[in-house]
Each structure stands twice: as structure tokens, then as C-alpha cells.
Amino acid sequence: MLAFLCAPALAFSVSPATLHAAHPRGLSAVTPPLPSRSATSLPRVPRVPTVEMKPSGPLKVGIVGVTGAVGQEIISVLHKRGFEVSELKLFASARSSGKPMDTPFGSLMIEEFELEAARSCDVLFLAVSGDFALEWVPKLTAEGGPLVIDNSSAFRYDDSVPLCVPEINADVARKSKKRLVANPNCTTAIALMALAPLHKLFGIKRCIMSTYQAASGAGAPGMRELEEGVAAMSRGEKAENSVFAHPLPFNVIPHIDKFLDDMYTKEERKVTWETRKIMGMPDLLVSCTCVRIPTLRAHAEAITIECEKPVDVAAAIEALKNSPGVKVTDDPAANIYPMPLTATGQYDVEVGRVRKNDVFGDYGLDLFVCGDQLLRGAALNAVLIAEAVA
């Protein structure tokens, strides 16, 4: 039976030893020993491109996990972006098989996942668990198989598999001999939309993040638990919790995923490892604290960077304005800044509160970003990969 996700989830512990055991081809480019704080020589990420988004022609597209939030958003994004689809196949578990689904492409019948039917597609989106991906991706991508775009964490840390944010490193996916591209963690994808153009301009030495992540990051059960908890507390009753470690209504929880031996959580370490891999900066110093907050959708992040070159706020804002997928939302005098309320349902990542950092002085920059994690961090990024690679 398929394990469906409303947001990508880890399939295994992401400590370096465990990841290397799962993927013996290596983590050398992702999880090296941290350099000393005096390290300043870092490789440059290529110029942030305007990605050419033109598939070769109408394609047969499949979505595995179509009943989940990410699967449904993929359908919506395909339609809104005018992706040329010759046929759309919807795959789910046996309990959903045979049920019709209304889509912008018409009413379509959901099918139970079957290997050969999935392999008949040109592009196959996986919006399922990492365990499912680990089992089926090798069979799906065997000779003659479709381009598989995996939203789970199963292959993100495999050195041979491209981990792609198309505006940043589409060429890595295009040049890969694999028929597999991994979609990054939503928190990472949102942050890097802002960080990549700033790195091009100033050269980032180190990065400190605090995230404020919506309940939907834990899928439909997380949203349901928040809504039911708010309703219960409004009646003077106790909010129950099973998805989150503590009741989420009117609370913040600095705990997303499991704690590792170094007292970081897996969610926090994912941000570090994926940032290094996507940016091509294996020695980048990144520290992240991930916090769950009582909002339904869109993740926010407070980010501080120390740069190799002196920063200029006006130049930073101009670079962000000229970056595809970024919307500068920065007018404090008018109370305009990034918020989940305004970022929800939007394709662009909002960036604001851009200012010099007092700690790092002329070399430091603070900013606040917010993005819809079901879109920029999942469905939209997956479709952009297909547009860039297929």
C-alpha cells in the first residue's frame, strides 16, 4: 500500500553514518567535517539563471500519490503553467482505485499503482513516502523508464542523484545520466531562493536560520489537529495532540522531526546538508533551528548571513528583485513584509526585512522570507524540474 504525504517526509535517519549506510555511493559532497570558523575560501554558485521552461512537446505524465495535498497541487501547477500533457495518469492506493477525480484536465479515474503503467509515462512525479521511493525508483528508472521526480527524502543525499532547485542548479539535473531528480526539503528550497542571488553578489561564508513552519508541513493530519485543537480550546476544552509533541494551538514547538545525537533535529540537519549540495558549497557553515507554529500553510524563515564582501542593502534588494521566483515585500513604513497570510497560494517566495546585521557589521545581512511549502517547496519545484529537464 502506498504511504501518501501532504508534505515530503524522511524515510530514514539522516545522521551521516545512517545515510552512508543507506546510500554507500557517498556523502562526500554533502556532509564533510565542518571547517574552522576562520575558513573563508568558498566556491561560487553559478549565476542565478532564468530557467528555460520548455518541455520538448506534449508528454504523458503520471502522478503517484495523487490523493495527497502535494499530488493535487502538482495537477494544479501543471495546468496553471500550461504544461503540455498528452495524457495524465493518476496513481494511488487500492482504496482510491476506480474513483473519479475532478481535475483541470477533466474528470479522470484514479488507478492503483502498477509498475508497467507507471513506466509508460514520460514524466512521473512521486508524492509518496521515502520507503515507497526506495523500493520502486530503481525499477521505475531502469532502462527506458520515465524521468522520475521524487518529492521524498529517499535519494537527496545520494551523491549520484541531482538535488535541484531549477532557478539555481538546473544544469546539474540536465547533465545527469540518471532518470531521477530529487526535490529538496521545503524549508531549504524556500531559503535558497533568497540566498542564491545574495551569494552571487557578496559570497556567503556562514548562514544562521530560524524557521517558523506551518502545521501542513506535517500533512493533512497536522492541519486537522491544529484546527480541532483551536476549536476545542475555544470551547474551554483541552487540545489533544498526537501528530505534534505538544498541543500546537496558541503555542510554538521548537521540535520538528527526531533529535539527533548532536541535539539538532533531522529537519535542521536537512537544511544544512541540502543547502551545501544545491549550492555546491560542501564547506558552508549553516546552523538552523526549526520551529512549528500554529499557522495552516506557508513556512517563514529568519535568516542571517555573514559574507565575504561588504554588503550593500540597496544592491541586495535590487538583486532579489531581479531573481526569478522571488518577490521583494519590504516596506516597513506601510507594514508590508513577508507573512504566511500573503505567501499562501503564491508561486514566488516573499523576501523582506532586508537590513545590515549588527553582529557581523559591514559583512552581515538579515532578511525574512516566507513561501508556500506545498508549492515552492514541493509541487511547483517538481513541475519546474520537469519543465527544465524533460
C-alpha positions as CSV (number, residue, x, y, z in Angstrom):
1,M,0.0,0.0,0.0
2,L,1.2,3.5,-0.8
3,A,2.1,5.8,2.0
4,F,0.9,9.2,0.9
5,L,2.2,12.6,2.0
6,C,0.8,16.0,2.2
7,A,4.5,17.2,2.6
8,P,7.6,15.2,1.9
9,A,8.9,13.2,4.8
10,L,12.1,11.4,5.7
11,A,12.3,7.7,5.2
12,F,15.3,7.1,7.5
13,S,17.6,8.8,10.0
14,V,19.7,11.5,8.3
15,S,22.7,11.2,10.5
16,P,25.8,10.9,8.2
17,A,26.5,7.3,9.3
18,T,23.0,6.2,8.7
19,L,22.7,8.0,5.3
20,H,26.0,6.5,4.2
21,A,24.8,3.0,5.1
22,A,21.6,3.6,3.1
23,H,23.5,5.1,0.2
24,P,27.1,3.8,0.1
25,R,27.9,5.8,-3.0
26,G,28.7,8.6,-0.7
27,L,28.1,11.8,1.2
28,S,31.4,13.3,0.5
29,A,29.9,16.4,-1.2
30,V,27.2,16.8,1.3
31,T,28.4,16.1,4.9
32,P,32.1,16.8,5.3
33,P,33.6,17.8,8.6
34,L,32.8,21.4,9.4
35,P,35.7,23.8,8.7
36,S,37.2,26.1,11.3
37,R,35.4,29.4,11.7
38,S,38.4,31.1,10.1
39,A,37.6,29.4,6.7
40,T,36.8,32.0,4.1
41,S,37.6,30.4,0.7
42,L,34.3,29.1,-0.7
43,P,33.3,28.0,-4.2
44,R,31.0,30.2,-6.1
45,V,27.5,29.2,-7.1
46,P,26.8,29.9,-10.8
47,R,24.8,33.0,-11.8
48,V,21.2,32.6,-10.9
49,P,19.6,31.8,-14.2
50,T,16.2,32.5,-15.7
51,V,15.5,28.8,-16.4
52,E,14.2,28.0,-19.9
53,M,11.0,26.2,-19.2
54,K,10.0,24.4,-22.4
55,P,9.5,20.7,-22.5
56,S,10.2,19.0,-25.8
57,G,6.5,18.6,-26.5
58,P,3.3,17.1,-25.1
59,L,4.2,14.5,-22.6
60,K,2.5,11.6,-20.9
61,V,2.5,12.5,-17.2
62,G,1.9,10.3,-14.1
63,I,1.5,11.3,-10.5
64,V,1.9,8.7,-7.8
65,G,0.2,9.8,-4.6
66,V,-2.4,11.9,-6.3
67,T,-4.8,11.9,-3.3
68,G,-2.4,13.8,-1.1
69,A,-2.0,17.6,-0.9
70,V,1.2,17.6,-2.9
71,G,-0.2,15.4,-5.6
72,Q,-3.2,17.6,-6.0
73,E,-1.1,20.7,-6.1
74,I,1.0,19.1,-8.9
75,I,-2.1,18.8,-11.0
76,S,-3.0,22.4,-10.4
77,V,0.5,23.7,-11.2
78,L,0.7,21.6,-14.4
79,H,-2.5,23.2,-15.6
80,K,-1.7,26.8,-14.5
81,R,1.7,26.8,-16.1
82,G,0.4,25.4,-19.4
83,F,2.5,22.2,-19.2
84,E,1.8,20.3,-22.4
85,V,0.2,17.0,-21.3
86,S,-0.8,14.4,-23.8
87,E,-2.2,12.1,-21.1
88,L,-2.4,12.3,-17.3
89,K,-2.4,9.2,-15.3
90,L,-3.3,9.3,-11.6
91,F,-2.0,6.6,-9.3
92,A,-2.9,6.0,-5.7
93,S,-3.6,3.1,-3.3
94,A,-6.1,0.3,-3.8
95,R,-8.7,2.1,-1.6
96,S,-8.8,5.0,-4.0
97,S,-8.5,3.0,-7.2
98,G,-11.5,3.3,-9.5
99,K,-12.7,6.6,-8.0
100,P,-13.1,9.6,-10.3
101,M,-11.2,12.8,-9.6
102,D,-12.2,16.2,-11.0
103,T,-9.1,18.0,-12.4
104,P,-8.5,21.0,-14.7
105,F,-7.8,18.3,-17.3
106,G,-11.2,16.8,-16.9
107,S,-12.7,14.0,-14.8
108,L,-10.0,11.3,-14.5
109,M,-10.1,7.8,-13.0
110,I,-7.6,7.0,-10.2
111,E,-5.6,3.8,-10.8
112,E,-3.9,1.6,-8.3
113,F,-0.1,2.0,-8.7
114,E,1.3,-0.6,-11.2
115,L,4.9,-0.7,-12.3
116,E,4.4,-1.0,-16.1
117,A,1.6,1.5,-16.2
118,A,3.9,4.0,-14.4
119,R,6.9,3.2,-16.6
120,S,4.8,4.0,-19.7
121,C,4.8,7.7,-18.7
122,D,7.4,10.2,-20.0
123,V,7.5,12.1,-16.6
124,L,6.5,10.6,-13.3
125,F,6.0,12.6,-10.1
126,L,6.3,10.8,-6.8
127,A,4.4,12.4,-4.0
128,V,4.8,9.4,-1.7
129,S,6.9,8.3,1.2
130,G,10.6,7.7,1.1
131,D,10.1,4.0,1.8
132,F,8.0,3.7,-1.3
133,A,10.6,5.6,-3.3
134,L,13.4,3.4,-2.1
135,E,11.5,0.3,-3.1
136,W,10.2,1.4,-6.5
137,V,12.5,4.1,-8.0
138,P,15.2,1.6,-9.2
139,K,12.5,-0.4,-11.1
140,L,10.9,2.8,-12.4
141,T,14.1,4.3,-13.7
142,A,15.6,1.1,-15.3
143,E,16.5,1.4,-19.0
144,G,13.7,3.0,-20.9
145,G,11.8,4.3,-17.9
146,P,10.4,7.8,-17.3
147,L,12.0,10.8,-15.8
148,V,11.2,10.4,-12.1
149,I,10.9,13.5,-9.9
150,D,10.9,12.4,-6.3
151,N,9.4,14.6,-3.5
152,S,10.6,12.4,-0.7
153,S,14.0,12.5,1.0
154,A,15.0,9.0,-0.1
155,F,17.6,10.0,-2.7
156,R,18.5,13.6,-1.7
157,Y,21.8,12.6,-0.1
158,D,22.9,10.2,-2.8
159,D,25.9,11.9,-4.5
160,S,24.9,10.5,-7.9
161,V,21.3,11.9,-7.8
162,P,20.8,15.6,-8.6
163,L,19.0,17.6,-5.9
164,C,17.5,20.5,-7.8
165,V,16.1,24.0,-7.4
166,P,15.8,24.8,-11.1
167,E,16.5,28.6,-10.8
168,I,19.8,27.7,-9.1
169,N,21.2,24.4,-10.5
170,A,19.0,23.2,-13.4
171,D,22.2,22.3,-15.3
172,V,23.1,19.7,-12.7
173,A,19.8,17.9,-13.4
174,R,20.1,18.4,-17.2
175,K,23.6,16.9,-17.3
176,S,22.8,13.9,-15.1
177,K,22.7,10.5,-16.7
178,K,20.1,9.5,-14.1
179,R,16.4,9.3,-14.9
180,L,15.9,10.6,-11.3
181,V,15.9,14.1,-9.8
182,A,15.3,14.7,-6.1
183,N,13.1,17.6,-4.9
184,P,14.6,19.3,-1.8
185,N,13.1,19.8,1.6
186,C,10.6,22.6,1.5
187,T,12.4,24.7,4.1
188,T,15.6,24.5,2.1
189,A,14.0,25.4,-1.2
190,I,12.3,28.5,0.2
191,A,15.5,29.7,1.8
192,L,17.7,29.2,-1.2
193,M,15.5,31.3,-3.5
194,A,16.8,34.3,-1.5
195,L,20.2,33.0,-0.6
196,A,21.4,32.1,-4.1
197,P,21.3,35.7,-5.6
198,L,22.9,37.1,-2.4
199,H,25.7,34.6,-2.6
200,K,26.4,35.6,-6.2
201,L,26.6,39.2,-5.1
202,F,28.5,39.0,-1.8
203,G,29.7,35.4,-1.3
204,I,28.2,33.8,1.8
205,K,30.6,32.5,4.5
206,R,28.0,31.3,7.0
207,C,24.3,31.2,7.5
208,I,22.1,31.1,10.6
209,M,18.4,30.4,10.2
210,S,15.3,30.1,12.4
211,T,12.2,28.7,10.8
212,Y,8.6,29.1,11.6
213,Q,6.8,26.2,9.9
214,A,3.1,25.7,9.3
215,A,1.1,22.7,10.6
216,S,0.7,21.5,7.0
217,G,4.3,20.6,7.0
218,A,3.1,17.5,8.9
219,G,0.5,16.8,6.3
220,A,-3.3,16.8,6.5
221,P,-3.2,15.2,10.0
222,G,-1.2,18.2,11.2
223,M,-3.7,20.7,9.8
224,R,-6.6,18.7,11.2
225,E,-5.0,18.5,14.7
226,L,-4.5,22.3,14.7
227,E,-8.0,23.1,13.6
228,E,-9.6,20.7,16.0
229,G,-7.4,21.9,18.8
230,V,-8.3,25.6,18.2
231,A,-12.0,24.6,18.2
232,A,-11.6,22.6,21.4
233,M,-9.8,25.4,23.2
234,S,-12.4,28.0,22.1
235,R,-15.0,25.8,23.9
236,G,-12.8,25.8,27.0
237,E,-11.7,22.2,26.4
238,K,-8.2,20.7,26.2
239,A,-6.5,20.5,22.9
240,E,-5.4,16.9,22.1
241,N,-2.2,16.1,20.3
242,S,-0.9,13.0,18.5
243,V,0.8,14.5,15.4
244,F,2.9,17.0,17.4
245,A,4.8,16.6,20.6
246,H,2.6,19.1,22.3
247,P,-0.7,20.9,21.5
248,L,0.0,23.4,18.8
249,P,-2.8,25.9,19.2
250,F,-1.6,29.2,20.7
251,N,1.8,27.6,21.1
252,V,5.2,27.2,19.3
253,I,7.2,24.0,19.4
254,P,11.0,24.0,18.7
255,H,10.9,20.4,17.6
256,I,10.4,19.1,14.1
257,D,11.4,15.5,13.4
258,K,13.6,13.5,15.7
259,F,16.5,14.8,17.7
260,L,20.0,13.5,16.7
261,D,23.0,12.9,19.0
262,D,24.3,16.4,18.4
263,M,20.9,17.8,19.6
264,Y,20.0,19.2,16.2
265,T,16.8,17.7,14.7
266,K,16.8,15.9,11.4
267,E,14.8,18.7,9.9
268,E,17.5,21.1,10.9
269,R,20.3,18.9,9.5
270,K,18.4,18.5,6.3
271,V,18.6,22.3,5.8
272,T,22.4,22.2,6.3
273,W,23.1,19.2,4.1
274,E,20.8,20.2,1.3
275,T,21.9,23.8,1.2
276,R,25.5,22.6,0.7
277,K,24.6,20.2,-2.0
278,I,22.4,22.5,-4.1
279,M,24.7,25.5,-3.7
280,G,27.8,23.4,-4.5
281,M,29.4,24.5,-1.3
282,P,30.4,21.5,0.8
283,D,32.1,23.5,3.5
284,L,29.4,26.1,4.0
285,L,28.7,26.8,7.7
286,V,24.9,26.6,8.3
287,S,23.1,26.5,11.6
288,C,19.3,26.1,11.7
289,T,16.6,26.0,14.4
290,C,13.2,24.7,13.2
291,V,10.1,25.7,15.0
292,R,6.5,24.6,14.4
293,I,3.9,27.4,14.7
294,P,0.1,27.4,14.7
295,T,-0.5,28.5,11.1
296,L,-2.0,26.3,8.5
297,R,0.2,26.9,5.4
298,A,3.4,28.6,4.3
299,H,6.7,28.5,6.1
300,A,8.6,31.6,7.3
301,E,12.3,31.9,8.0
302,A,14.5,34.5,9.7
303,I,18.0,34.3,8.1
304,T,21.3,35.9,9.0
305,I,24.3,35.6,6.7
306,E,27.9,36.6,7.0
307,C,29.5,37.4,3.7
308,E,33.0,37.5,2.2
309,K,32.4,41.0,0.8
310,P,30.9,44.1,2.4
311,V,27.2,44.1,1.9
312,D,25.1,46.8,0.4
313,V,21.4,46.7,1.3
314,A,20.2,48.5,-1.8
315,A,22.2,46.2,-4.1
316,A,20.9,43.2,-2.2
317,I,17.3,44.3,-2.7
318,E,17.9,45.0,-6.4
319,A,19.5,41.5,-6.9
320,L,16.5,39.9,-5.2
321,K,14.0,41.9,-7.3
322,N,15.8,40.6,-10.5
323,S,15.7,37.0,-9.3
324,P,13.1,34.7,-10.8
325,G,10.8,33.2,-8.2
326,V,11.4,36.0,-5.7
327,K,9.0,38.8,-4.7
328,V,10.5,41.6,-2.6
329,T,8.0,42.5,0.0
330,D,9.8,45.1,2.0
331,D,8.1,48.4,3.0
332,P,8.1,48.5,6.9
333,A,6.6,52.0,6.9
334,A,3.5,50.6,5.3
335,N,3.6,47.4,7.4
336,I,4.5,45.4,4.3
337,Y,6.7,42.3,4.9
338,P,6.6,38.6,4.2
339,M,3.9,36.7,6.0
340,P,2.2,33.3,5.7
341,L,-1.1,35.0,5.1
342,T,0.2,36.7,1.9
343,A,2.6,33.9,0.8
344,T,-0.1,31.2,0.8
345,G,-1.0,30.1,-2.6
346,Q,1.7,32.1,-4.3
347,Y,4.5,30.8,-6.5
348,D,7.1,33.4,-5.6
349,V,9.0,33.4,-2.3
350,E,8.4,36.7,-0.4
351,V,11.6,38.4,0.9
352,G,11.7,41.4,3.2
353,R,13.1,43.0,6.4
354,V,16.4,43.2,4.5
355,R,18.9,45.1,6.6
356,K,22.5,45.1,7.8
357,N,23.3,42.8,10.7
358,D,24.7,44.4,13.9
359,V,26.8,41.3,14.8
360,F,28.7,40.9,11.6
361,G,28.7,44.6,10.8
362,D,29.5,45.6,7.2
363,Y,29.7,41.9,6.2
364,G,26.3,40.8,7.7
365,L,22.8,40.8,6.3
366,D,19.4,39.9,7.9
367,L,16.3,39.0,6.0
368,F,12.9,37.4,6.4
369,V,11.5,35.0,3.9
370,C,8.1,33.3,3.5
371,G,7.0,30.8,0.9
372,D,4.2,28.3,0.3
373,Q,5.8,25.0,1.2
374,L,3.3,22.9,-0.8
375,L,4.2,24.9,-3.9
376,R,7.7,26.3,-3.8
377,G,8.8,23.5,-1.5
378,A,7.1,20.7,-3.3
379,A,4.7,20.8,-6.3
380,L,5.9,23.9,-8.1
381,N,9.5,23.0,-7.7
382,A,8.8,19.5,-9.1
383,V,7.0,20.8,-12.1
384,L,9.8,23.4,-12.8
385,I,12.2,20.4,-12.7
386,A,10.1,18.7,-15.3
387,E,10.0,21.8,-17.5
388,A,13.7,22.3,-17.3
389,V,14.8,18.6,-17.8
390,A,12.1,16.7,-19.7
